[in-house]
Amino acid sequence: MKAIILLGTLKKKGRSNTETLVEFLGTYLEKQNIDYEVIKLADHHIVPGTYTHMDVKDDWPSIYQKITEAQILLFATPLWWNSHSSELQRCIERLDEVYDKILAGEDSPLDGKIGGVVITGDSDGVEHVTGNIANFFCSIGITLPPYSSLGVIWEGHSKGTKKTKTQLLNYYHRNYAEDAKSMAESLAKAVK
């Protein structure tokens, strides 16, 4: 099984809370024999638009190819003003061509894929963003099984808070190990 994780952190340098939570979840994915690749969107050139191929050459077509070859697609994002990141929004917009195909009566190239959501933040918004992403996934043919979201709201994620990777991982292990395990098991079960 292969998962693609689109990491929507805004940080180009250094490790983000969301990246650390993805790494934490990754240990549980591996226990379910799910190979995964994290694509840190901030490291790629993705132009605005609503098609896979735009007039300007960018990295989206190769990222989209990886999505079509995987069985699982996870969106990982920090919360910013009760919404997902702008990096992730650009990918949602580029996936709009899939919805165009569905409206034209074609099958979705993403039919049968399993989706999930990983979110970090320091205040409310996980349910709202998870709901929006779930709605988007369902609109383009991606299925979300039960327990397919991992949202961590904690003041330790606050902007300017300097938690080390070890501190973050210790917090996730103490408070979210069962959630991560359930998510990984549910994703694996849904693919089989």
C-alpha positions in Angstrom: 0.0 0.0 0.0 1.2 3.5 -0.8 0.1 6.8 0.7 0.9 10.3 -0.5 0.8 12.9 2.2 0.5 16.5 0.9 2.2 18.5 3.7 0.7 22.0 3.7 3.0 23.7 6.2 4.0 27.3 5.4 7.5 26.8 6.7 10.2 26.4 4.0 13.0 26.0 6.6 12.9 24.1 9.9 10.5 21.5 11.1 6.9 22.5 11.6 4.3 21.1 14.1 2.4 19.6 11.2 5.5 17.9 9.8 6.3 16.5 13.2 2.7 15.1 13.6 3.0 13.5 10.1 6.2 11.9 11.2 4.5 10.6 14.3 1.6 9.2 12.3 4.1 7.7 9.9 5.3 5.3 12.5 1.8 3.9 12.8 1.3 3.8 9.0 4.5 1.7 8.7 3.1 -0.8 11.3 0.2 -1.3 8.9 2.6 -1.9 6.0 1.6 1.4 4.4 4.6 3.0 2.6 4.2 6.7 2.4 5.8 9.7 0.8 5.6 13.2 2.3 5.4 16.0 -0.3 6.2 19.2 1.4 4.3 21.6 -0.8 6.4 24.7 0.2 9.4 23.1 -1.4 7.6 22.8 -4.8 6.7 25.3 -7.5 3.0 25.0 -7.9 1.3 27.8 -9.9 -2.3 29.0 -9.3 -4.9 27.4 -11.5 -7.6 24.8 -11.9 -6.0 22.3 -14.3 -3.4 19.6 -14.0 -1.3 21.2 -16.8 -1.1 25.0 -17.0 0.6 27.2 -19.5 3.5 27.6 -17.1 5.6 24.5 -16.3 5.5 23.7 -12.6 5.7 20.7 -10.3 2.0 19.9 -10.0 1.8 17.4 -12.9 4.4 15.1 -11.3 2.7 15.4 -7.9 -0.6 14.6 -9.4 0.9 11.5 -11.1 2.1 10.3 -7.6 -1.5 10.9 -6.3 -3.0 8.8 -9.1 -0.5 5.9 -8.4 -1.1 5.8 -4.7 -4.0 4.1 -2.9 -4.2 6.7 -0.1 -4.1 10.5 -0.1 -3.7 12.4 3.1 -3.9 16.2 3.5 -1.8 17.5 6.3 -2.3 21.2 7.3 -1.9 23.7 10.1 -4.9 25.8 11.0 -4.7 29.5 10.0 -7.7 31.6 10.9 -10.0 28.6 11.0 -9.0 27.3 7.6 -6.4 25.0 6.0 -3.1 26.5 4.7 -2.8 28.4 1.4 -0.3 25.7 0.2 -3.0 23.1 0.5 -5.6 25.4 -1.0 -3.5 25.7 -4.2 -3.6 21.9 -4.5 -7.3 21.7 -4.0 -7.7 24.3 -6.8 -5.4 22.3 -9.1 -7.5 19.1 -8.4 -10.6 21.0 -9.7 -10.0 19.4 -13.1 -11.0 16.0 -11.6 -14.3 17.5 -10.7 -14.7 18.9 -14.2 -14.3 15.3 -15.5 -17.0 14.1 -13.1 -19.4 16.9 -14.3 -18.7 15.8 -17.9 -20.0 12.3 -17.0 -16.5 10.7 -16.8 -15.3 8.5 -14.0 -13.1 10.2 -11.5 -9.4 9.2 -11.9 -9.4 9.2 -8.1 -12.3 6.7 -7.6 -11.4 4.0 -5.1 -8.7 6.0 -3.3 -8.9 6.4 0.4 -8.4 9.8 2.1 -7.6 11.2 5.4 -6.8 14.5 7.2 -4.0 15.5 9.6 -4.3 18.9 11.3 -2.4 20.9 13.9 -3.4 24.2 15.6 -3.6 26.1 18.8 -7.3 26.8 19.0 -10.6 25.6 17.5 -11.2 24.7 13.9 -10.3 21.1 13.4 -13.8 19.9 12.9 -14.6 22.7 10.4 -11.5 22.1 8.3 -11.9 18.3 8.5 -15.5 18.7 7.3 -14.4 21.0 4.4 -11.7 18.6 3.2 -14.0 15.6 3.6 -16.6 17.3 1.5 -13.9 18.0 -1.2 -12.6 14.4 -1.1 -16.1 13.0 -1.5 -16.8 15.4 -4.5 -13.8 14.1 -6.4 -14.3 10.3 -5.7 -12.0 9.8 -2.6 -13.5 7.8 0.3 -12.9 8.7 3.9 -13.2 5.7 6.2 -14.0 6.0 9.9 -11.3 7.4 12.1 -9.4 8.9 9.2 -8.5 12.2 10.8 -5.9 13.1 13.3 -6.4 16.6 14.7 -4.2 18.0 17.5 -5.2 21.3 19.1 -2.7 22.4 21.7 -1.4 25.7 23.0 2.1 24.2 22.5 1.4 24.8 18.7 1.0 28.5 19.2 2.9 30.8 16.8 6.1 31.7 18.4 6.1 28.8 20.8 9.5 27.1 20.6 8.7 23.4 21.3 11.5 21.0 20.3 10.7 18.0 18.1 11.2 15.8 21.1 8.7 17.8 23.2 6.1 17.6 20.4 6.6 13.9 19.8 6.4 13.2 23.6 3.1 15.1 23.7 1.7 13.3 20.7 2.7 9.9 22.2 1.1 10.7 25.5 -2.1 12.0 24.1 -2.7 10.8 20.6 -1.1 7.3 20.2 -4.5 5.6 20.2 -5.9 8.0 17.7 -2.9 7.6 15.3 -3.1 3.8 15.7 -6.8 3.8 14.9 -6.3 6.0 11.9 -3.6 3.9 10.4 -5.6 0.7 11.0 -8.7 2.2 9.4 -6.8 3.4 6.3 -5.2 -0.1 5.9 -8.5 -1.9 6.3 -10.2 0.4 3.8 -7.6 -0.3 1.1 -7.8 -4.1 1.4 
